[in-house]
């Protein structure tokens, strides 16, 4: 299908409507596109680390005489890493909690992305993929995103960035999507290789990649019944299992949504507009600081880190997850924390309706006793982080405020519901939600 150039309406031109559109739903594609062969397994055991995936404070070291294999070499794809991205995965669990990590992550989200240019996107599409089509620029918080509709009707997503940190982010994203090829129990976008066979293209001033777009409705657009939430939880559990063995380029790059950054986000409290909300945020973050040291004792791995209702689709292939741009190395439970925190909406239920998602996840990826104990506190902290970051960024970029704050009202309501629970009630509610 992608063997040669496809001219739109026989003109060879890229049709580019002037309307700017919000990204609402899938950015993946259908199984009609060819898959990427990927090798799984073969990862060396880490000596000096716990066998269940927990990290010691000391950096892990490879076992002697064992060749280290990365997702890049397994794919035989040119996704370079200069070593600064911790490609081998050896990182102290304490690093994301440092001041330097936080400042680097905050600087990325404090910078407004360059506006997407449909003409530039069209030139890149032809130069690296030999394709043309109708290009529609979509809104995005960090990278530039455009939807491409080919003459055949197939739709693709082209992501580009001219920012230095964009290269690391894209190296992570393409390696993650390549590593998920062939996984079952959920769907994710497929990568479209460049004409040279690479997962992404890199020019001196811009880089990017092309992926298929999944058809379906995002979770925020549907009536999320208990059964739907349970199935989403199961799919998320399977995603966690599929991500667990992967070692990816730039998986340790600074990401402000990482659990390690959350306590320092209280610097942004001045941007909150409601004192009751601010009081709930202060309490949740105060409680999080107390439980944070225990995160050293749970399993860590590559995570999606943003399976929100906007990034979760009910697609023809089942439950699908899109947008791996915030993905990183973190506590395995982080994905469940994020997904569940978005579904706390019903004040008549102890966990606000997230019970079914938690049960579905645990039926596939059982929670440890400590993970179950920490879950609600982490959910409240994640809701607080969302509120703080988005109020701050909405003031930085007022023209994009509505898009940036699309999840804030849900987070505020969810935080108010969970804040009513005592520690004992929260622990009991999580245990009751188990499969």
BAGU-716064 format. One record per residue (C-alpha): y, z, x; residue in three letters; chain. Coordinates in steps of 0.5 Angstrom, whole numbers. Layout:
BEGIN
{north->Y | up->Z | east->X | r->ALA | c->A}
...
END
This chain:
BEGIN
{north->0 | up->0 | east->0 | r->UNK | c->A}
{north->5 | up->1 | east->6 | r->UNK | c->A}
{north->3 | up->-4 | east->10 | r->UNK | c->A}
{north->9 | up->-8 | east->10 | r->UNK | c->A}
{north->16 | up->-8 | east->7 | r->UNK | c->A}
{north->17 | up->-8 | east->0 | r->UNK | c->A}
{north->23 | up->-12 | east->-3 | r->UNK | c->A}
{north->27 | up->-9 | east->-9 | r->UNK | c->A}
{north->27 | up->-14 | east->-14 | r->UNK | c->A}
{north->26 | up->-20 | east->-9 | r->UNK | c->A}
{north->33 | up->-18 | east->-6 | r->UNK | c->A}
{north->31 | up->-14 | east->1 | r->UNK | c->A}
{north->37 | up->-9 | east->-1 | r->UNK | c->A}
{north->37 | up->-2 | east->-3 | r->UNK | c->A}
{north->39 | up->0 | east->-10 | r->UNK | c->A}
{north->43 | up->6 | east->-9 | r->UNK | c->A}
{north->46 | up->9 | east->-16 | r->UNK | c->A}
{north->52 | up->13 | east->-14 | r->UNK | c->A}
{north->50 | up->19 | east->-19 | r->UNK | c->A}
{north->48 | up->25 | east->-15 | r->UNK | c->A}
{north->43 | up->29 | east->-18 | r->UNK | c->A}
{north->40 | up->36 | east->-18 | r->UNK | c->A}
{north->33 | up->36 | east->-15 | r->UNK | c->A}
{north->29 | up->39 | east->-21 | r->UNK | c->A}
{north->21 | up->39 | east->-20 | r->UNK | c->A}
{north->16 | up->35 | east->-16 | r->UNK | c->A}
{north->18 | up->32 | east->-9 | r->UNK | c->A}
{north->10 | up->30 | east->-8 | r->UNK | c->A}
{north->6 | up->25 | east->-10 | r->UNK | c->A}
{north->0 | up->22 | east->-13 | r->UNK | c->A}
{north->-7 | up->21 | east->-10 | r->UNK | c->A}
{north->-6 | up->14 | east->-10 | r->UNK | c->A}
{north->-3 | up->14 | east->-3 | r->UNK | c->A}
{north->-8 | up->15 | east->3 | r->UNK | c->A}
{north->-10 | up->21 | east->6 | r->UNK | c->A}
{north->-9 | up->24 | east->13 | r->UNK | c->A}
{north->-15 | up->26 | east->17 | r->UNK | c->A}
{north->-15 | up->33 | east->19 | r->UNK | c->A}
{north->-19 | up->37 | east->23 | r->UNK | c->A}
{north->-20 | up->45 | east->21 | r->UNK | c->A}
{north->-23 | up->50 | east->25 | r->UNK | c->A}
{north->-24 | up->51 | east->32 | r->UNK | c->A}
{north->-18 | up->56 | east->33 | r->UNK | c->A}
{north->-20 | up->61 | east->39 | r->UNK | c->A}
{north->-20 | up->68 | east->37 | r->UNK | c->A}
{north->-14 | up->73 | east->39 | r->UNK | c->A}
{north->-16 | up->78 | east->44 | r->UNK | c->A}
{north->-12 | up->84 | east->43 | r->UNK | c->A}
{north->-11 | up->83 | east->36 | r->UNK | c->A}
{north->-14 | up->86 | east->30 | r->UNK | c->A}
{north->-20 | up->82 | east->27 | r->UNK | c->A}
{north->-17 | up->82 | east->20 | r->UNK | c->A}
{north->-11 | up->79 | east->22 | r->UNK | c->A}
{north->-6 | up->85 | east->23 | r->UNK | c->A}
{north->-2 | up->84 | east->30 | r->UNK | c->A}
{north->-1 | up->90 | east->35 | r->UNK | c->A}
{north->6 | up->91 | east->38 | r->UNK | c->A}
{north->3 | up->88 | east->44 | r->UNK | c->A}
{north->3 | up->80 | east->44 | r->UNK | c->A}
{north->-4 | up->77 | east->43 | r->UNK | c->A}
{north->-7 | up->73 | east->49 | r->UNK | c->A}
{north->-12 | up->68 | east->49 | r->UNK | c->A}
{north->-19 | up->69 | east->50 | r->UNK | c->A}
{north->-21 | up->66 | east->57 | r->UNK | c->A}
{north->-24 | up->59 | east->58 | r->UNK | c->A}
{north->-22 | up->57 | east->51 | r->UNK | c->A}
{north->-18 | up->51 | east->50 | r->UNK | c->A}
{north->-12 | up->52 | east->45 | r->UNK | c->A}
{north->-12 | up->47 | east->40 | r->UNK | c->A}
{north->-6 | up->46 | east->35 | r->UNK | c->A}
{north->-5 | up->43 | east->29 | r->UNK | c->A}
{north->-1 | up->37 | east->33 | r->UNK | c->A}
{north->-7 | up->36 | east->38 | r->UNK | c->A}
{north->-12 | up->36 | east->32 | r->UNK | c->A}
{north->-8 | up->31 | east->28 | r->UNK | c->A}
{north->-7 | up->27 | east->35 | r->UNK | c->A}
{north->0 | up->26 | east->32 | r->UNK | c->A}
{north->7 | up->26 | east->36 | r->UNK | c->A}
{north->10 | up->33 | east->34 | r->UNK | c->A}
{north->13 | up->35 | east->40 | r->UNK | c->A}
{north->14 | up->43 | east->42 | r->UNK | c->A}
{north->18 | up->45 | east->48 | r->UNK | c->A}
{north->15 | up->52 | east->48 | r->UNK | c->A}
{north->21 | up->56 | east->45 | r->UNK | c->A}
{north->17 | up->55 | east->38 | r->UNK | c->A}
{north->11 | up->59 | east->40 | r->UNK | c->A}
{north->7 | up->54 | east->38 | r->UNK | c->A}
{north->1 | up->58 | east->41 | r->UNK | c->A}
{north->3 | up->64 | east->36 | r->UNK | c->A}
{north->3 | up->69 | east->40 | r->UNK | c->A}
{north->9 | up->73 | east->38 | r->UNK | c->A}
{north->10 | up->81 | east->37 | r->UNK | c->A}
{north->10 | up->83 | east->30 | r->UNK | c->A}
{north->17 | up->86 | east->31 | r->UNK | c->A}
{north->20 | up->80 | east->33 | r->UNK | c->A}
{north->23 | up->78 | east->26 | r->UNK | c->A}
{north->26 | up->85 | east->25 | r->UNK | c->A}
{north->31 | up->84 | east->31 | r->UNK | c->A}
{north->38 | up->83 | east->31 | r->UNK | c->A}
{north->38 | up->76 | east->34 | r->UNK | c->A}
{north->33 | up->74 | east->29 | r->UNK | c->A}
{north->37 | up->76 | east->24 | r->UNK | c->A}
{north->43 | up->73 | east->27 | r->UNK | c->A}
{north->40 | up->66 | east->28 | r->UNK | c->A}
{north->37 | up->66 | east->21 | r->UNK | c->A}
{north->44 | up->67 | east->18 | r->UNK | c->A}
{north->47 | up->62 | east->22 | r->UNK | c->A}
{north->43 | up->57 | east->19 | r->UNK | c->A}
{north->44 | up->58 | east->12 | r->UNK | c->A}
{north->52 | up->59 | east->13 | r->UNK | c->A}
{north->52 | up->52 | east->15 | r->UNK | c->A}
{north->53 | up->47 | east->10 | r->UNK | c->A}
{north->49 | up->41 | east->11 | r->UNK | c->A}
{north->52 | up->34 | east->12 | r->UNK | c->A}
{north->52 | up->30 | east->6 | r->UNK | c->A}
{north->46 | up->25 | east->4 | r->UNK | c->A}
{north->48 | up->18 | east->5 | r->UNK | c->A}
{north->44 | up->13 | east->1 | r->UNK | c->A}
{north->46 | up->7 | east->6 | r->UNK | c->A}
{north->43 | up->11 | east->12 | r->UNK | c->A}
{north->37 | up->13 | east->8 | r->UNK | c->A}
{north->36 | up->6 | east->6 | r->UNK | c->A}
{north->37 | up->4 | east->14 | r->UNK | c->A}
{north->32 | up->10 | east->16 | r->UNK | c->A}
{north->27 | up->8 | east->11 | r->UNK | c->A}
{north->27 | up->1 | east->13 | r->UNK | c->A}
{north->27 | up->2 | east->20 | r->UNK | c->A}
{north->21 | up->7 | east->21 | r->UNK | c->A}
{north->17 | up->5 | east->15 | r->UNK | c->A}
{north->18 | up->-2 | east->13 | r->UNK | c->A}
{north->20 | up->0 | east->6 | r->UNK | c->A}
{north->26 | up->-1 | east->1 | r->UNK | c->A}
{north->27 | up->1 | east->-6 | r->UNK | c->A}
{north->32 | up->5 | east->-10 | r->UNK | c->A}
{north->35 | up->11 | east->-7 | r->UNK | c->A}
{north->37 | up->17 | east->-11 | r->UNK | c->A}
{north->41 | up->23 | east->-7 | r->UNK | c->A}
{north->38 | up->30 | east->-9 | r->UNK | c->A}
{north->41 | up->36 | east->-8 | r->UNK | c->A}
{north->39 | up->41 | east->-3 | r->UNK | c->A}
{north->41 | up->47 | east->1 | r->UNK | c->A}
{north->39 | up->46 | east->8 | r->UNK | c->A}
{north->36 | up->39 | east->9 | r->UNK | c->A}
{north->38 | up->32 | east->6 | r->UNK | c->A}
{north->33 | up->30 | east->1 | r->UNK | c->A}
{north->33 | up->23 | east->-3 | r->UNK | c->A}
{north->28 | up->20 | east->-8 | r->UNK | c->A}
{north->26 | up->13 | east->-7 | r->UNK | c->A}
{north->23 | up->9 | east->-12 | r->UNK | c->A}
{north->19 | up->3 | east->-10 | r->UNK | c->A}
{north->18 | up->-4 | east->-13 | r->UNK | c->A}
{north->11 | up->-2 | east->-15 | r->UNK | c->A}
{north->14 | up->4 | east->-19 | r->UNK | c->A}
{north->11 | up->9 | east->-14 | r->UNK | c->A}
{north->16 | up->15 | east->-12 | r->UNK | c->A}
{north->17 | up->18 | east->-5 | r->UNK | c->A}
{north->21 | up->23 | east->-2 | r->UNK | c->A}
{north->25 | up->22 | east->4 | r->UNK | c->A}
{north->28 | up->28 | east->8 | r->UNK | c->A}
{north->33 | up->28 | east->14 | r->UNK | c->A}
{north->37 | up->32 | east->18 | r->UNK | c->A}
{north->42 | up->31 | east->23 | r->UNK | c->A}
{north->42 | up->39 | east->25 | r->UNK | c->A}
{north->39 | up->41 | east->31 | r->UNK | c->A}
{north->35 | up->47 | east->27 | r->UNK | c->A}
{north->33 | up->41 | east->22 | r->UNK | c->A}
{north->28 | up->38 | east->28 | r->UNK | c->A}
{north->24 | up->45 | east->28 | r->UNK | c->A}
{north->24 | up->46 | east->21 | r->UNK | c->A}
{north->21 | up->39 | east->20 | r->UNK | c->A}
{north->16 | up->40 | east->25 | r->UNK | c->A}
{north->13 | up->46 | east->22 | r->UNK | c->A}
{north->14 | up->42 | east->15 | r->UNK | c->A}
{north->10 | up->36 | east->17 | r->UNK | c->A}
{north->5 | up->40 | east->21 | r->UNK | c->A}
{north->4 | up->44 | east->15 | r->UNK | c->A}
{north->3 | up->39 | east->10 | r->UNK | c->A}
{north->-2 | up->35 | east->15 | r->UNK | c->A}
{north->-6 | up->42 | east->15 | r->UNK | c->A}
{north->-7 | up->42 | east->8 | r->UNK | c->A}
{north->-10 | up->35 | east->7 | r->UNK | c->A}
{north->-17 | up->36 | east->4 | r->UNK | c->A}
{north->-16 | up->43 | east->2 | r->UNK | c->A}
{north->-18 | up->44 | east->-6 | r->UNK | c->A}
{north->-16 | up->49 | east->-11 | r->UNK | c->A}
{north->-9 | up->46 | east->-11 | r->UNK | c->A}
{north->-4 | up->40 | east->-10 | r->UNK | c->A}
{north->1 | up->39 | east->-5 | r->UNK | c->A}
{north->5 | up->33 | east->-3 | r->UNK | c->A}
{north->2 | up->28 | east->2 | r->UNK | c->A}
{north->5 | up->25 | east->8 | r->UNK | c->A}
{north->7 | up->18 | east->9 | r->UNK | c->A}
{north->6 | up->16 | east->16 | r->UNK | c->A}
{north->11 | up->12 | east->20 | r->UNK | c->A}
{north->10 | up->5 | east->22 | r->UNK | c->A}
{north->8 | up->8 | east->29 | r->UNK | c->A}
{north->3 | up->13 | east->26 | r->UNK | c->A}
{north->7 | up->19 | east->27 | r->UNK | c->A}
{north->8 | up->25 | east->22 | r->UNK | c->A}
{north->16 | up->24 | east->22 | r->UNK | c->A}
{north->21 | up->20 | east->26 | r->UNK | c->A}
{north->26 | up->23 | east->31 | r->UNK | c->A}
{north->32 | up->19 | east->33 | r->UNK | c->A}
{north->38 | up->22 | east->38 | r->UNK | c->A}
{north->42 | up->24 | east->32 | r->UNK | c->A}
{north->37 | up->25 | east->26 | r->UNK | c->A}
{north->30 | up->26 | east->24 | r->UNK | c->A}
{north->26 | up->26 | east->18 | r->UNK | c->A}
{north->20 | up->25 | east->14 | r->UNK | c->A}
{north->17 | up->21 | east->8 | r->UNK | c->A}
{north->12 | up->24 | east->3 | r->UNK | c->A}
{north->10 | up->23 | east->-4 | r->UNK | c->A}
{north->13 | up->26 | east->-10 | r->UNK | c->A}
{north->8 | up->29 | east->-15 | r->UNK | c->A}
{north->9 | up->28 | east->-22 | r->UNK | c->A}
{north->9 | up->34 | east->-27 | r->UNK | c->A}
{north->13 | up->40 | east->-30 | r->UNK | c->A}
{north->16 | up->45 | east->-25 | r->UNK | c->A}
{north->14 | up->52 | east->-28 | r->UNK | c->A}
{north->21 | up->54 | east->-30 | r->UNK | c->A}
{north->21 | up->48 | east->-35 | r->UNK | c->A}
{north->15 | up->51 | east->-39 | r->UNK | c->A}
{north->12 | up->56 | east->-43 | r->UNK | c->A}
{north->9 | up->60 | east->-38 | r->UNK | c->A}
{north->3 | up->63 | east->-42 | r->UNK | c->A}
{north->-1 | up->69 | east->-39 | r->UNK | c->A}
{north->-7 | up->63 | east->-38 | r->UNK | c->A}
{north->-2 | up->59 | east->-34 | r->UNK | c->A}
{north->0 | up->65 | east->-30 | r->UNK | c->A}
{north->-7 | up->67 | east->-28 | r->UNK | c->A}
{north->-8 | up->60 | east->-26 | r->UNK | c->A}
{north->-2 | up->59 | east->-22 | r->UNK | c->A}
{north->-4 | up->66 | east->-18 | r->UNK | c->A}
{north->-11 | up->63 | east->-17 | r->UNK | c->A}
{north->-8 | up->57 | east->-14 | r->UNK | c->A}
{north->-3 | up->61 | east->-10 | r->UNK | c->A}
{north->-9 | up->65 | east->-7 | r->UNK | c->A}
{north->-13 | up->58 | east->-5 | r->UNK | c->A}
{north->-6 | up->56 | east->-2 | r->UNK | c->A}
{north->-6 | up->63 | east->3 | r->UNK | c->A}
{north->-13 | up->61 | east->5 | r->UNK | c->A}
{north->-12 | up->54 | east->7 | r->UNK | c->A}
{north->-6 | up->56 | east->11 | r->UNK | c->A}
{north->-9 | up->62 | east->14 | r->UNK | c->A}
{north->-13 | up->58 | east->20 | r->UNK | c->A}
{north->-7 | up->54 | east->22 | r->UNK | c->A}
{north->-2 | up->55 | east->28 | r->UNK | c->A}
{north->4 | up->50 | east->27 | r->UNK | c->A}
{north->10 | up->48 | east->31 | r->UNK | c->A}
{north->16 | up->52 | east->30 | r->UNK | c->A}
{north->13 | up->57 | east->25 | r->UNK | c->A}
{north->17 | up->63 | east->29 | r->UNK | c->A}
{north->23 | up->60 | east->28 | r->UNK | c->A}
{north->29 | up->64 | east->25 | r->UNK | c->A}
{north->28 | up->64 | east->17 | r->UNK | c->A}
{north->33 | up->69 | east->13 | r->UNK | c->A}
{north->28 | up->69 | east->7 | r->UNK | c->A}
{north->23 | up->73 | east->12 | r->UNK | c->A}
{north->21 | up->80 | east->10 | r->UNK | c->A}
{north->24 | up->82 | east->17 | r->UNK | c->A}
{north->31 | up->80 | east->15 | r->UNK | c->A}
{north->31 | up->84 | east->9 | r->UNK | c->A}
{north->34 | up->90 | east->11 | r->UNK | c->A}
{north->40 | up->87 | east->15 | r->UNK | c->A}
{north->42 | up->83 | east->9 | r->UNK | c->A}
{north->46 | up->89 | east->6 | r->UNK | c->A}
{north->51 | up->87 | east->10 | r->UNK | c->A}
{north->52 | up->82 | east->4 | r->UNK | c->A}
{north->53 | up->87 | east->-1 | r->UNK | c->A}
{north->61 | up->86 | east->-1 | r->UNK | c->A}
{north->59 | up->80 | east->-5 | r->UNK | c->A}
{north->56 | up->83 | east->-11 | r->UNK | c->A}
{north->60 | up->83 | east->-17 | r->UNK | c->A}
{north->56 | up->88 | east->-21 | r->UNK | c->A}
{north->56 | up->95 | east->-19 | r->UNK | c->A}
{north->50 | up->97 | east->-23 | r->UNK | c->A}
{north->46 | up->91 | east->-20 | r->UNK | c->A}
{north->49 | up->93 | east->-13 | r->UNK | c->A}
{north->46 | up->100 | east->-14 | r->UNK | c->A}
{north->39 | up->97 | east->-16 | r->UNK | c->A}
{north->40 | up->93 | east->-10 | r->UNK | c->A}
{north->42 | up->99 | east->-5 | r->UNK | c->A}
{north->36 | up->103 | east->-8 | r->UNK | c->A}
{north->31 | up->98 | east->-7 | r->UNK | c->A}
{north->33 | up->96 | east->0 | r->UNK | c->A}
{north->33 | up->103 | east->2 | r->UNK | c->A}
{north->26 | up->104 | east->-1 | r->UNK | c->A}
{north->24 | up->98 | east->3 | r->UNK | c->A}
{north->26 | up->101 | east->10 | r->UNK | c->A}
{north->22 | up->106 | east->9 | r->UNK | c->A}
{north->16 | up->102 | east->7 | r->UNK | c->A}
{north->17 | up->97 | east->12 | r->UNK | c->A}
{north->14 | up->100 | east->18 | r->UNK | c->A}
{north->7 | up->99 | east->14 | r->UNK | c->A}
{north->8 | up->92 | east->14 | r->UNK | c->A}
{north->5 | up->92 | east->22 | r->UNK | c->A}
{north->-2 | up->94 | east->19 | r->UNK | c->A}
{north->-3 | up->88 | east->14 | r->UNK | c->A}
{north->-5 | up->81 | east->15 | r->UNK | c->A}
{north->0 | up->76 | east->18 | r->UNK | c->A}
{north->-1 | up->68 | east->18 | r->UNK | c->A}
{north->3 | up->62 | east->16 | r->UNK | c->A}
{north->6 | up->63 | east->9 | r->UNK | c->A}
{north->9 | up->58 | east->4 | r->UNK | c->A}
{north->15 | up->63 | east->3 | r->UNK | c->A}
{north->18 | up->60 | east->-3 | r->UNK | c->A}
{north->13 | up->59 | east->-8 | r->UNK | c->A}
{north->18 | up->60 | east->-14 | r->UNK | c->A}
{north->18 | up->57 | east->-21 | r->UNK | c->A}
{north->22 | up->51 | east->-18 | r->UNK | c->A}
{north->17 | up->50 | east->-13 | r->UNK | c->A}
{north->11 | up->51 | east->-17 | r->UNK | c->A}
{north->9 | up->45 | east->-21 | r->UNK | c->A}
{north->4 | up->44 | east->-27 | r->UNK | c->A}
{north->1 | up->37 | east->-25 | r->UNK | c->A}
{north->-4 | up->32 | east->-26 | r->UNK | c->A}
{north->-8 | up->35 | east->-20 | r->UNK | c->A}
{north->-7 | up->42 | east->-22 | r->UNK | c->A}
{north->-2 | up->47 | east->-20 | r->UNK | c->A}
{north->2 | up->44 | east->-14 | r->UNK | c->A}
{north->6 | up->47 | east->-9 | r->UNK | c->A}
{north->12 | up->43 | east->-6 | r->UNK | c->A}
{north->18 | up->45 | east->-1 | r->UNK | c->A}
{north->15 | up->48 | east->5 | r->UNK | c->A}
{north->22 | up->49 | east->8 | r->UNK | c->A}
{north->22 | up->56 | east->9 | r->UNK | c->A}
{north->15 | up->57 | east->11 | r->UNK | c->A}
{north->14 | up->61 | east->17 | r->UNK | c->A}
{north->9 | up->66 | east->20 | r->UNK | c->A}
{north->9 | up->73 | east->16 | r->UNK | c->A}
{north->5 | up->78 | east->12 | r->UNK | c->A}
{north->0 | up->74 | east->8 | r->UNK | c->A}
{north->2 | up->78 | east->2 | r->UNK | c->A}
{north->9 | up->75 | east->2 | r->UNK | c->A}
{north->7 | up->69 | east->-2 | r->UNK | c->A}
{north->5 | up->73 | east->-7 | r->UNK | c->A}
{north->11 | up->78 | east->-7 | r->UNK | c->A}
{north->15 | up->72 | east->-8 | r->UNK | c->A}
{north->12 | up->68 | east->-13 | r->UNK | c->A}
{north->11 | up->75 | east->-17 | r->UNK | c->A}
{north->18 | up->77 | east->-17 | r->UNK | c->A}
{north->20 | up->71 | east->-20 | r->UNK | c->A}
{north->16 | up->72 | east->-26 | r->UNK | c->A}
{north->18 | up->79 | east->-28 | r->UNK | c->A}
{north->22 | up->78 | east->-35 | r->UNK | c->A}
{north->18 | up->82 | east->-40 | r->UNK | c->A}
{north->21 | up->89 | east->-40 | r->UNK | c->A}
{north->15 | up->91 | east->-45 | r->UNK | c->A}
{north->10 | up->90 | east->-39 | r->UNK | c->A}
{north->10 | up->95 | east->-33 | r->UNK | c->A}
{north->10 | up->89 | east->-28 | r->UNK | c->A}
{north->14 | up->85 | east->-33 | r->UNK | c->A}
{north->9 | up->79 | east->-34 | r->UNK | c->A}
{north->7 | up->78 | east->-27 | r->UNK | c->A}
{north->1 | up->82 | east->-28 | r->UNK | c->A}
{north->-3 | up->75 | east->-30 | r->UNK | c->A}
{north->-1 | up->72 | east->-23 | r->UNK | c->A}
{north->-3 | up->78 | east->-19 | r->UNK | c->A}
{north->-10 | up->78 | east->-22 | r->UNK | c->A}
{north->-11 | up->71 | east->-21 | r->UNK | c->A}
{north->-9 | up->71 | east->-14 | r->UNK | c->A}
{north->-13 | up->77 | east->-13 | r->UNK | c->A}
{north->-19 | up->74 | east->-16 | r->UNK | c->A}
{north->-19 | up->69 | east->-10 | r->UNK | c->A}
{north->-15 | up->73 | east->-4 | r->UNK | c->A}
{north->-17 | up->80 | east->-6 | r->UNK | c->A}
{north->-11 | up->85 | east->-4 | r->UNK | c->A}
{north->-13 | up->91 | east->1 | r->UNK | c->A}
{north->-11 | up->98 | east->-1 | r->UNK | c->A}
{north->-5 | up->98 | east->3 | r->UNK | c->A}
{north->-2 | up->91 | east->0 | r->UNK | c->A}
{north->-3 | up->93 | east->-7 | r->UNK | c->A}
{north->1 | up->100 | east->-5 | r->UNK | c->A}
{north->6 | up->96 | east->-2 | r->UNK | c->A}
{north->7 | up->90 | east->-7 | r->UNK | c->A}
{north->12 | up->93 | east->-12 | r->UNK | c->A}
{north->17 | up->95 | east->-7 | r->UNK | c->A}
{north->16 | up->89 | east->-3 | r->UNK | c->A}
{north->18 | up->85 | east->-10 | r->UNK | c->A}
{north->24 | up->89 | east->-11 | r->UNK | c->A}
{north->26 | up->88 | east->-4 | r->UNK | c->A}
{north->25 | up->80 | east->-5 | r->UNK | c->A}
{north->29 | up->80 | east->-11 | r->UNK | c->A}
{north->35 | up->84 | east->-8 | r->UNK | c->A}
{north->34 | up->79 | east->-2 | r->UNK | c->A}
{north->35 | up->73 | east->-7 | r->UNK | c->A}
{north->41 | up->77 | east->-10 | r->UNK | c->A}
{north->45 | up->78 | east->-4 | r->UNK | c->A}
{north->43 | up->71 | east->0 | r->UNK | c->A}
{north->45 | up->67 | east->-6 | r->UNK | c->A}
{north->52 | up->71 | east->-8 | r->UNK | c->A}
{north->54 | up->70 | east->-1 | r->UNK | c->A}
{north->52 | up->63 | east->0 | r->UNK | c->A}
{north->55 | up->62 | east->-7 | r->UNK | c->A}
{north->62 | up->64 | east->-4 | r->UNK | c->A}
{north->61 | up->60 | east->2 | r->UNK | c->A}
{north->60 | up->54 | east->-2 | r->UNK | c->A}
{north->63 | up->54 | east->-9 | r->UNK | c->A}
{north->62 | up->47 | east->-11 | r->UNK | c->A}
{north->55 | up->48 | east->-10 | r->UNK | c->A}
{north->55 | up->55 | east->-13 | r->UNK | c->A}
{north->51 | up->54 | east->-20 | r->UNK | c->A}
{north->45 | up->50 | east->-16 | r->UNK | c->A}
{north->45 | up->56 | east->-11 | r->UNK | c->A}
{north->45 | up->62 | east->-16 | r->UNK | c->A}
{north->40 | up->58 | east->-20 | r->UNK | c->A}
{north->35 | up->64 | east->-19 | r->UNK | c->A}
{north->40 | up->70 | east->-19 | r->UNK | c->A}
{north->40 | up->72 | east->-27 | r->UNK | c->A}
{north->32 | up->72 | east->-27 | r->UNK | c->A}
{north->32 | up->76 | east->-20 | r->UNK | c->A}
{north->37 | up->81 | east->-23 | r->UNK | c->A}
{north->33 | up->82 | east->-30 | r->UNK | c->A}
{north->27 | up->83 | east->-26 | r->UNK | c->A}
{north->30 | up->88 | east->-21 | r->UNK | c->A}
{north->32 | up->92 | east->-27 | r->UNK | c->A}
{north->25 | up->92 | east->-30 | r->UNK | c->A}
{north->21 | up->94 | east->-24 | r->UNK | c->A}
{north->27 | up->99 | east->-22 | r->UNK | c->A}
{north->24 | up->103 | east->-28 | r->UNK | c->A}
{north->18 | up->105 | east->-25 | r->UNK | c->A}
{north->16 | up->111 | east->-21 | r->UNK | c->A}
{north->12 | up->110 | east->-14 | r->UNK | c->A}
{north->6 | up->112 | east->-18 | r->UNK | c->A}
{north->7 | up->108 | east->-24 | r->UNK | c->A}
{north->8 | up->102 | east->-20 | r->UNK | c->A}
{north->1 | up->103 | east->-16 | r->UNK | c->A}
{north->-3 | up->104 | east->-22 | r->UNK | c->A}
{north->0 | up->98 | east->-25 | r->UNK | c->A}
{north->-2 | up->94 | east->-19 | r->UNK | c->A}
{north->-9 | up->96 | east->-20 | r->UNK | c->A}
{north->-9 | up->95 | east->-27 | r->UNK | c->A}
{north->-7 | up->88 | east->-26 | r->UNK | c->A}
{north->-13 | up->87 | east->-21 | r->UNK | c->A}
{north->-19 | up->82 | east->-23 | r->UNK | c->A}
END
